[in-house]
Amino acid sequence: MDSTVLFALGLTLFAGLATGIGSLIAFFASRTNTKFLSVSLGFSAGVMIYVSMIEIFFKAKDSLTAAQGETAGYWLTLAGFFGGMVFMAVLDRILPQMGNPHEVRTVEDMDDEPSNDEYARLRKMGIFTALAIAIHNFPEGIATFMSAIQDPALGIAIAIAVAIHNIPEGIAVSVPIYYATGSRKKAFQYSFLSGISEPVGAIAAWLFLMPFLSDTLFGIIFAGVAGIMVFISLDELLPAAKRYDEAHLSIYGLVAGMAVMALSLVLLA
């Protein structure tokens, strides 16, 4: 295993374990800083959208047109991009609604004592949420890993963006589990395990995709990664950012994320 692979795996581990940070925030913060979360999620979406549309999509197109020719390569790029979006949309449809990872939860949610008949439902909700987030994190792990293999600087940017949006997901898992069990340890474990699927996705990519990597396969994967990240940004991050704060903070964060990503790409070019 060379240093590039180790670096890429380390980035996905960092991004995945951010769910644990969300869990710790839920336990030890007295209030949820909703403005900070709104800006952060908007920033994450800005990074993901910009890097997907400006960098990853065109890297995929260049790779596919070099291997398949201009016309076929461009059509394959489009198919991979929208295929990534369709994949995430289908994933959202088949996941249990009770475990919807898009549902915003805050530290204040733990202040209200549930009635006895709610404990079982809350435990089930927490488990389903952890499962849903784990399934979502698997392709994100592949995206982070493949990006870092191709371009370490790009991988760092994506890992940071993914880590930011994993923090409120950790809160979403921890709150109902803690409600139902009264155990911080169990809530943290479920939150932690939901993030582990991210490095698992990276390991799967290393074992099953890397040995067969060609210009065509690389281009299709990268196009799919771009579609997945744009879908996540539009379907998860921006709506969640708006729910955390009704002002324009999420859009300011979005623009800031795009600007930082643009500047980073220029400086690292």
NUMARSE-879011 format. One record per residue: x, y, z of N, C-alpha, C, CB in turn. Coordinates in steps of 0.001 Angstrom, whole numbers, padded with zeros to 6 digits, always signed. Glycine has a CB too. Example, Ala and Ser with C-alpha at 12.3 -4.5 7.8 and 13.67 -1.06 7.14 Angstrom:
2
+013190-005690+007800+012300-004500+007800+013200-003300+007800+011308-004473+009046 +012850-002250+007080+013670-001060+007140+012900+000030+007870+014084-000598+005725 
This chain:
269
+000856-001200+000000+000000+000000+000000+000890+001247+000000-000967+000007+001244 +000779+002075-001049+001654+003239-001123+001103+004399-000295+001838+003672-002579 +001910+005457-000215+001564+006585+000658+000311+007321+000181+002733+007560+000736 +000082+007359-001138-001107+008043-001660-002386+007349-001204-001061+008102-003193 -002380+006012-001247-003546+005241-000803-003776+005447+000691-003361+003736-001116 -002703+005401+001472-002826+005620+002921-003380+007013+003216-001457+005438+003614 -002900+007998+002482-003386+009369+002660-004871+009461+002335-002589+010344+001776 -005277+008839+001222-006685+008871+000811-007570+008165+001835-006855+008219-000570 -007112+007022+002347-007875+006306+003376-007968+007134+004653-007229+004941+003676 -006877+007818+005001-006885+008667+006191-007879+009812+006077-005501+009220+006443 -007982+010395+004887-008947+011478+004670-010378+010997+004851-008775+012071+003275 -010691+009813+004308-012060+009304+004444-012364+008949+005894-012271+008074+003543 -011357+008463+006622-011557+008168+008048-011858+009452+008809-010311+007467+008647 -011093+010501+008522-011326+011807+009149-012742+012305+008873-010301+012835+008643 -013161+012229+007609-014495+012722+007236-015590+011906+007908-014676+012684+005712 -015428+010589+007934-016447+009717+008515-016594+009897+010012-016124+008284+008217 -015476+010081+010700-015524+010176+012160-016093+011504+012644-014140+009982+012734 -016350+012428+011723-016970+013697+012119-018372+013496+012686-017030+014646+010928 -019022+012358+012384-020320+012084+013015-020161+011987+014529-020937+010776+012456 -019005+011477+014967-018730+011411+016400-018626+012788+017022-017456+010643+016652 -018096+013755+016275-018027+015134+016763-019435+015675+016982-017247+016034+015768 -020334+015377+016039-021727+015793+016197-022355+015209+017441-022535+015395+014988 -022031+013953+017711-022553+013297+018906-022058+013995+020169-022149+011818+018924 -020774+014334+020204-020208+015007+021374-020823+016388+021570-018688+015127+021236 -021078+017090+020464-021732+018403+020558-023111+018259+021197-021855+019057+019156 -023828+017212+020806-025169+016991+021350-025133+016774+022857-025824+015794+020670 -024058+016153+023352-023989+015829+024779-023446+016964+025637-023137+014616+024977 -022507+017736+025089-021769+018660+025939-022038+020139+025654-020318+018397+025794 -022749+020438+024571-023099+021838+024302-024428+022165+024971-023175+022112+022770 -024517+023353+025558-025762+023733+026227-026818+024168+025214-025505+024860+027235 -026376+024720+024101-027303+025131+023049-026676+024847+021689-027668+026637+023184 -027518+024629+020696-027039+024458+019332-026803+025828+018711-028047+023636+018487 -025601+026046+018195-025306+027294+017493-025845+027171+016072-023762+027605+017492 -027134+027482+015917-027799+027253+014634-027230+028136+013525-029294+027501+014771 -026801+029344+013868-026224+030219+012843-024923+029641+012306-025981+031627+013409 -024109+029125+013219-022847+028515+012797-023107+027297+011918-022001+028117+014021 -024066+026459+012325-024390+025273+011532-024932+025662+010161-025409+024397+012272 -025752+026694+010102-026313+027138+008834-025213+027594+007877-027315+028268+009063 -024305+028424+008380-023193+028894+007548-022299+027730+007133-022366+029956+008299 -022017+026829+008083-021123+025703+007808-021696+024769+006751-020848+024926+009086 -022988+024453+006866-023616+023570+005882-023681+024248+004512-025031+023167+006345 -023975+025546+004493-023948+026285+003233-022552+026293+002627-024432+027717+003445 -021545+026481+003475-020147+026463+003026-019797+025108+002420-019194+026782+004199 -020190+024036+003109-019946+022678+002620-020603+022464+001259-020468+021640+003627 -021847+022931+001117-022550+022802-000163-021833+023585-001256-024003+023288-000032 -021356+024780-000929-020636+025590-001908-019377+024909-002404-020285+026928-001317 -018626+024328-001470-017409+023590-001841-017761+022423-002755-016668+023079-000579 -018770+021647-002358-019139+020454-003121-019644+020802-004523-020204+019664-002371 -020528+021789-004616-021092+022149-005921-020008+022703-006840-022226+023181-005757 -019191+023610-006312-018161+024226-007150-017150+023197-007627-017449+025340-006387 -016636+022399-006713-015603+021437-007095-016166+020364-008021-014990+020788-005850 -017444+020036-007861-018070+019030-008725-018233+019546-010148-019431+018616-008162 -018746+020780-010275-019066+021319-011594-017849+021886-012321-020112+022391-011462 -016889+022421-011584-015743+023083-012210-014547+022148-012351-015344+024306-011406 -014363+021256-011405-013159+020423-011386-013453+018966-011737-012505+020495-010020 -014293+018308-010936-014475+016864-011093-015154+016526-012417-015296+016305-009931 -016217+017250-012769-016940+016968-014014-016002+017050-015218-018116+017950-014190 -015158+018075-015246-014288+018260-016414-013106+017296-016410-013779+019693-016464 -012656+016883-015226-011648+015818-015181-012233+014527-015746-011144+015594-013730 -013488+014244-015395-014166+013060-015930-014298+013162-017449-015559+012890-015281 -014714+014330-017923-014885+014546-019370-013556+014383-020104-015471+015949-019645 -012489+014967-019572-011177+014858-020223-010726+013405-020303-010131+015691-019468 -010933+012666-019211-010527+011265-019177-011323+010432-020171-010694+010700-017775 -012628+010653-020230-013490+009851-021105-013321+010221-022578-014949+010021-020699 -013147+011492-022872-012948+011870-024279-011593+011388-024791-013059+013398-024447 -010586+011346-023902-009279+010816-024303-009365+009327-024625-008241+011054-023197 -010217+008614-023891-010322+007162-024075-011336+006768-025139-010692+006505-022770 -012438+007538-025248-013555+007113-026094-013836+008041-027277-014789+007002-025262 -013129+009145-027366-013420+010109-028417-014320+011221-027896-014074+009416-029613 -014370+012331-028630-015058+013529-028148-016545+013299-027888-014890+014648-029145 -017252+012768-028870-018705+012636-028737-019091+011574-027716-019326+012302-030082 -018544+010361-027877-018871+009268-026953-018430+009601-025534-018211+007959-027412 -017269+010238-025408-016763+010596-024085-017657+011588-023376-015375+011163-024195 -018166+012576-024126-019041+013571-023509-020367+012948-023083-019293+014733-024473 -020923+012078-023933-022171+011402-023566-021977+010508-022344-022695+010572-024745 -020841+009819-022262-020564+008981-021087-020429+009836-019830-019280+008155-021305 -019838+011014-019975-019711+011924-018830-021083+012345-018324-018883+013166-019212 -021949+012721-019249-023311+013107-018864-024054+011940-018222-024090+013614-020087 -023889+010741-018799-024562+009562-018246-024072+009271-016834-024332+008337-019145 -022763+009378-016619-022219+009149-015283-022688+010190-014286-020714+009137-015331 -022720+011459-014712-023129+012556-013830-024577+012388-013377-022954+013908-014540 -025476+012229-014338-026886+012088-013974-027175+010717-013366-027772+012312-015200 -026358+009722-013721-026484+008416-013072-026186+008497-011587-025557+007409-013728 -025185+009311-011208-024883+009521-009791-026044+010164-009065-023642+010379-009634 -026691+011126-009712-027865+011771-009118-029013+010781-008946-028318+012953-009982 -029266+009987-009987-030351+009000-009920-030071+007982-008821-030528+008284-011281 -028822+007566-008695-028446+006604-007651-028813+007134-006273-026938+006296-007712 -028465+008396-005985-028769+008969-004678-030266+009170-004494-028041+010292-004500 -030967+009530-005560-032419+009710-005468-033106+008390-005152-032977+010296-006775 -032678+007315-005806-033243+005985-005540-032925+005559-004115-032697+004942-006546 -031694+005839-003671-031295+005501-002306-032199+006191-001294-029832+005891-002059 -032511+007452-001545-033409+008196-000658-034806+007587-000624-033492+009651-001097 -035262+007095-001771-036613+006534-001848-036733+005217-001095-037011+006328-003297 -035670+004403-001094-035772+003071-000490-035405+003066+000985-034884+002101-001229 -034779+004149+001466-034434+004195+002884-035693+004364+003719-033441+005336+003171 -035703+003782+004938-036871+003931+005816-037135+005395+006131-036670+003144+007119 -038382+005803+005999-038733+007198+006239-038481+007608+007687-040188+007438+005881 -038623+006643+008622-038406+006982+010033-036955+007359+010290-038808+005809+010934 -036072+006856+009444-034661+007165+009613-034176+008200+008631-033842+005925+009475 -035019+009117+008276-034661+010122+007287-033475+010953+007769-035860+011029+006986 -032325+010869+007078-031154+011612+007538-031239+013101+007272-029928+011070+006890 -032272+013547+006550-032419+014972+006273-033074+015712+007435-033233+015175+005006 -033622+014986+008406-034354+015648+009489-033389+016363+010421-035201+014630+010277 -033627+017632+010635-032761+018441+011480-033069+018185+012946-032919+019931+011152 -032019+017945+013727-032169+017815+015179-031165+018737+015848-031967+016335+015647 -031524+019186+017055-030672+020108+017781-030456+019600+019192-031278+021517+017798 -029496+020236+019876-029233+019889+021276-030474+020111+022123-028060+020716+021830 -031258+021151+021809-032453+021463+022590-033488+020346+022543-033072+022749+022092 -033403+019484+021525-034355+018377+021433-034250+017445+022635-034128+017591+020147 -033111+017465+023329-032924+016572+024465-033474+017159+025755-031460+016252+024634 -033983+018383+025688-034490+019018+026901-035880+018539+027287-034509+020506+026726 -036647+018052+026322-038018+017639+026584-038065+016148+026873-038928+017987+025397 -038593+015789+028018-038663+014381+028418-039775+013672+027654-038894+014254+029943 -039461+012585+026928-040503+011872+026190-041366+011042+027123-039883+010977+025121 -042565+010755+026683-043437+009878+027457-042969+008440+027296-044916+010029+027012 -043452+007549+028185-042975+006166+028183-043201+005452+026857-043650+005398+029280 -044334+005709+026224-044629+004986+024982-043811+005493+023796-046106+005097+024660 -043037+006572+024012-042212+007090+022924-040812+006477+022902-042106+008592+023036 -040409+005841+024005-039026+005364+024083-038678+004369+022981-038780+004728+025430 -039558+003376+022774-039286+002361+021748-039251+002990+020361-040347+001245+021795 -040181+003911+020117-040212+004565+018807-038948+005393+018575-041458+005458+018686 -038491+006073+019617-037291+006891+019485-036050+006038+019257-037105+007752+020722 -035978+004906+019960-034843+004004+019756-034820+003507+018309-034913+002807+020739 -036000+003108+017818-036101+002634+016436-035719+003743+015460-037527+002129+016138 -036178+004956+015745-035850+006093+014886-034345+006318+014839-036560+007363+015378 -033697+006261+015996-032253+006468+016052-031489+005412+015279-031787+006479+017483 -031922+004154+015416-031254+003061+014699-031431+003221+013197-031801+001694+015155 -032661+003533+012772-032911+003718+011342-032138+004924+010792-034417+003894+011085 -032038+005980+011602-031275+007150+011166-029809+006791+010987-031421+008301+012175 -029258+006037+011947-027864+005594+011840-027657+004747+010591-027454+004799+013090 -028608+003845+010322-028518+002990+009136-028583+003826+007858-029647+001941+009141 -029521+004763+007813-029677+005608+006624-028424+006429+006364-030884+006536+006781 -027856+006998+007420-026652+007810+007266-025470+006941+006851-026332+008557+008573 -025385+005729+007407-024312+004808+007021-024379+004489+005530-024396+003510+007843 -025591+004249+005028-025760+003950+003598-025381+005167+002757-027223+003521+003295 -025776+006361+003208-025408+007582+002491-023891+007791+002498-026111+008798+003116 -023242+007461+003597-021815+007736+003736-020944+006824+002885-021413+007607+005174 -021461+005647+002525-020664+004689+001752-020207+005294+000418-021475+003404+001499 -021130+005810-000430-020656+006429-001683-019842+007696-001456-021834+006753-002574 -020093+008399-000344-019280+009572-000037-017837+009158+000236-019858+010334+001172 -017661+008003+000877-016319+007472+001111-015602+007168-000189-016388+006220+001965 -016325+006576-001138-015746+006298-002458-015349+007604-003139-016747+005509-003345 -016234+008606-003056-015971+009902-003694-014717+010555-003118-017177+010840-003522 -014614+010574-001789-013455+011195-001143-012180+010451-001493-013639+011235+000377 -012224+009124-001442-011049+008299-001717-010561+008490-003151-011365+006823-001464 -011464+008373-004119-011072+008471-005524-010556+009873-005855-012258+008116-006434 -011144+010891-005239-010679+012264-005462-009264+012445-004922-011636+013276-004799 -009008+011905-003726-007689+012039-003109-006627+011262-003878-007733+011562-001663 -007008+010128-004449-006068+009346-005257-005654+010140-006491-006694+007990-005672 -006618+010795-007119-006344+011539-008347-005627+012863-008063-007647+011804-009098 -006055+013547-006993-005514+014869-006664-005639+015074-005154-006261+016009-007454 -004536+014936-004401-004602+015048-002934-005231+016352-002447-003217+014926-002354 -004931+017474-003107-005515+018756-002684-007026+018745-002858-004904+019923-003482 -007487+018165-003950-008926+018029-004189-009556+017128-003134-009194+017465-005601 -008862+016048-002792-009356+015130-001764-009506+015805-000413-008428+013946-001637 -008556+016673-000060-008633+017396+001214-009869+018288+001244-007359+018241+001441 -010106+019019+000159-011266+019921+000097-012569+019146+000248-011271+020702-001228 -012678+018023-000450-013901+017223-000373-014061+016615+001015-013890+016114-001439 -012960+016133+001603-013027+015534+002942-013509+016549+003971-011652+014981+003354 -013027+017783+003883-013461+018825+004821-014946+019121+004637-012631+020114+004626 -015383+019229+003379-016802+019499+003108-017687+018373+003633-017035+019687+001599 -017269+017132+003405-018040+015977+003886-018056+015944+005410-017453+014657+003330 -016909+016226+006032-016830+016214+007496-017777+017245+008104-015391+016485+007958 -017842+018438+007514-018732+019485+008031-020179+019009+008023-018595+020777+007200 -020596+018373+006935-022007+017972+006878-022273+016688+007656-022441+017790+005430 -021207+015974+008056-021398+014800+008909-021662+015176+010368-020180+013899+008827 -021274+016384+010776-021456+016783+012179-022933+016827+012571-020816+018154+012424 -023810+017534+011830-025235+017494+012203-025860+016114+012028-026010+018498+011380 -025289+015281+011143-025792+013912+011030-025507+013137+012313-025157+013197+009816 -024363+013407+012935-024062+012778+014221-025056+013183+015291-022658+013134+014666 -025465+014456+015270-026496+014925+016201-027812+014199+015934-026692+016459+016079 -028145+014024+014645-029411+013380+014267-029499+011948+014772-029577+013395+012756 -028358+011258+014835-028347+009888+015363-028397+009897+016881-027099+009129+014882 -027608+010769+017497-027426+010736+018949-028671+011115+019733-026314+011650+019332 -029397+012138+019255-030520+012664+020031-031580+011606+020320-031152+013825+019298 -032138+010897+019317-033174+009904+019638-032648+008700+020416-033824+009423+018369 -031396+008274+020152-030832+007139+020892-030645+007511+022360-029481+006695+020272 -030138+008699+022612-029950+009143+023993-031285+009298+024703-029180+010465+024031 -032271+009851+023973-033636+009951+024490-034135+008598+024978-034578+010501+023414 -033971+007587+024117-034596+006286+024349-033879+005467+025403-034652+005508+023070 -032545+005600+025480-031769+004729+026369-031220+005449+027590-030633+004112+025609 -031090+006768+027509-030462+007516+028592-028968+007296+028659-031081+007140+029903 -028396+006627+027645-026979+006277+027649-026222+007101+026616-026792+004778+027375 -025310+007941+027086-024452+008686+026171-023545+007741+025392-023613+009713+026938 -023108+006670+026054-022204+005711+025414-022863+005054+024207-021764+004641+026417 -024104+004580+024381-024809+003930+023271-025073+004915+022141-026132+003323+023755 -025472+006135+022494-025749+007145+021471-024486+007460+020675-026309+008430+022113 -023352+007582+021380-022088+007854+020696-021685+006679+019812-020979+008154+021715 -021890+005448+020282-021522+004266+019502-022291+004207+018186-021778+002995+020313 -023609+004432+018245-024410+004411+017015-023964+005519+016060-025912+004566+017345 -023702+006696+016609-023251+007813+015788-021902+007508+015147-023161+009088+016627 -020997+006961+015948-019656+006607+015467-019727+005558+014366-018789+006093+016624 -020544+004525+014585-020654+003439+013609-021272+003909+012294-021482+002300+014187 -022186+004877+012359-022787+005381+011120-021745+006063+010239-023926+006359+011436 -020705+006618+010867-019644+007271+010095-018585+006324+009582-018993+008313+010923 -018469+005135+010200-017444+004172+009803-017661+003685+008372-017434+002983+010764 -018907+003734+007880-019164+003255+006518-018421+004091+005480-020666+003277+006224 -018001+005292+005856-017258+006125+004906-015887+005523+004581-017085+007542+005469 -015037+005230+005586-013792+004532+005252-014017+003132+004694-012916+004445+006471 -015124+002483+005058-015444+001181+004451-015657+001347+002949-016711+000556+005112 -016349+002415+002548-016525+002708+001125-015193+002937+000435-017417+003926+000940 -014280+003622+001127-012947+003862+000561-012179+002557+000380-012149+004817+001457 -012263+001676+001381-011577+000381+001289-012156-000452+000151-011689-000391+002622 -013481-000402-000004-014129-001124-001109-013632-000595-002455-015673-000993-001018 -013495+000731-002561-012988+001323-003805-011558+000876-004074-013057+002858-003740 -010752+000828-003030-009352+000409-003174-009247-001057-003604-008594+000622-001855 -010072-001907-003001-009988-003341-003281-010600-003718-004625-010671-004117-002183 -011747-003101-004963-012520-003585-006109-012483-002669-007334-013937-003779-005696 -012089-001410-007157-012040-000495-008296-010614-000205-008758-012728+000801-007941 -009705-000005-007808-008330+000352-008154-007643-000661-009074-007524+000503-006898 -007817-001991-008847-007122-002953-009723-007556-002865-011184-007357-004359-009222 -008745-002343-011437-009273-002306-012806-009340-000875-013351-010665-002944-012850 -008653+000046-012677-008787+001451-013033-008176+001734-014404-008129+002330-011972 -008989+002312-015276-008563+002751-016603-009100+004160-016807-009068+001774-017734 -008736+004786-017921-009256+006128-018193-010783+006128-018256-008676+006667-019509 -011345+005080-018865-012802+005009-018993-013471+004823-017637-013199+003868-019931 -012985+003859-016848-013581+003609-015532-013398+004813-014623-012962+002360-014885 -012201+005400-014652-011944+006580-013834-012913+007709-014193-010489+007049-014010 -013110+007940-015499-014000+009011-015941-015437+008790-015516-013937+009148-017433 -015911+007551-015649-017292+007237-015258-017473+007413-013753-017664+005794-015676 -016502+006922-012968-016582+007060-011512-016583+008535-011117-015408+006323-010830 -015687+009316-011707-015598+010731-011353-016859+011491-011750-014380+011365-012017 -017424+011155-012915-018678+011797-013322-019790+011450-012340-019074+011369-014753 -019850+010183-011915-020837+009763-010922-020635+010455-009592-020782+008267-010729 -019362+010610-009186-019042+011314-007942-019547+012753-008000-017520+011291-007680 -019344+013417-009133-019828+014797-009290-021344+014856-009144-019407+015368-010661 -022050+013919-009769-023509+013883-009654-023971+013630-008236-024076+012826-010560 -023320+012697-007550-023663+012382-006162-023486+013614-005274-022794+011215-005639 -022363+014313-005428-022076+015456-004567-023015+016631-004828-020643+015898-004759 -023358+016864-006089-024316+017937-006389-025688+017594-005814-024418+018170-007918 -026103+016338-005948-027401+015920-005407-027430+016080-003886-027702+014456-005794 -026382+015632-003207-026311+015757-001748-026393+017228-001335-025006+015119-001210 -025691+018080-002071-025688+019507-001744-027076+020120-001873-024710+020250-002644 -027765+019793-002968-029075+020394-003230-030193+019751-002421-029400+020294-004699 -030071+018452-002151-031146+017725-001481-030990+017700+000035-031208+016315-002001 -029752+017742+000532-029509+017617+001968-028962+018898+002589-028551+016484+002228 -027822+019358+002072-027094+020410+002774-027820+021749+002771-025739+020578+002161 -028231+022212+001600-028895+023523+001544-030234+023545+002276-029109+023928+000102 -031115+022529+002098-032360+022535+002885-032102+022509+004391-033223+021340+002498 -031119+021710+004833-030802+021654+006264-030270+022999+006739-029772+020539+006555 -029417+023628+005936-028867+024933+006303-029975+025969+006457-027851+025400+005254 -030963+025933+005577-032079+026875+005661-032942+026613+006890-032935+026795+004399 -033094+025338+007256-033920+025018+008433-033227+025428+009728-034241+023516+008468 -031898+025393+009748-031188+025816+010953-031270+027327+011153-029730+025379+010885 -031386+028094+010067-031476+029541+010205-032245+030095+009012-030060+030187+010309 -033281+030877+009297-034183+031343+008242-033629+032528+007452-035509+031724+008844 -032537+033127+007910-031974+034282+007211-031192+033812+005976-031055+035105+008161 -030334+034680+005480-029575+034369+004267-028203+033778+004582-029411+035622+003421 -027996+033339+005816-026678+032863+006217-026222+031664+005396-026683+032503+007684 -027162+030768+005070-026784+029574+004312-026255+029950+002928-027983+028620+004179 -026852+030970+002304-026407+031410+000979-025059+032116+001081-027454+032346+000334 -024871+032903+002155-023561+033522+002358-022495+032436+002513-023577+034453+003604 -022838+031392+003269-021914+030274+003431-021637+029579+002107-022467+029276+004431 -022694+029405+001293-022558+028778-000023-021576+029556-000897-023927+028685-000718 -021766+030871-000972-020892+031714-001795-019462+031675-001261-021412+033172-001829 -019318+031717+000070-017986+031663+000674-017296+030339+000346-018078+031850+002200 -018052+029242+000413-017485+027934+000082-017007+027873-001355-018505+026843+000326 -017808+028415-002273-017402+028451-003685-016155+029312-003874-018550+028989-004562 -016127+030471-003202-014991+031383-003352-013707+030760-002813-015272+032706-002632 -013795+030143-001645-012618+029494-001054-012128+028361-001946-012941+028957+000356 -013066+027569-002483-012691+026462-003355-012051+026980-004634-013912+025600-003684 -012621+028042-005210-012066+028627-006435-010649+029139-006195-012965+029772-006944 -010463+029848-005080-009142+030383-004747-008144+029256-004512-009223+031285-003506 -008582+028213-003829-007705+027073-003556-007241+026412-004849-008423+026049-002672 -008164+026236-005788-007815+025592-007056-006831+026441-007857-009076+025329-007885 -006993+027776-007786-006062+028664-008491-004675+028598-007855-006585+030118-008482 -004627+028664-006525-003342+028668-005820-002605+027341-005955-003556+028983-004350 -003372+026244-006042-002755+024914-006104-002549+024429-007536-003608+023913-005349 -002973+025236-008510-002858+024825-009924-001387+024734-010344-003613+025824-010847 
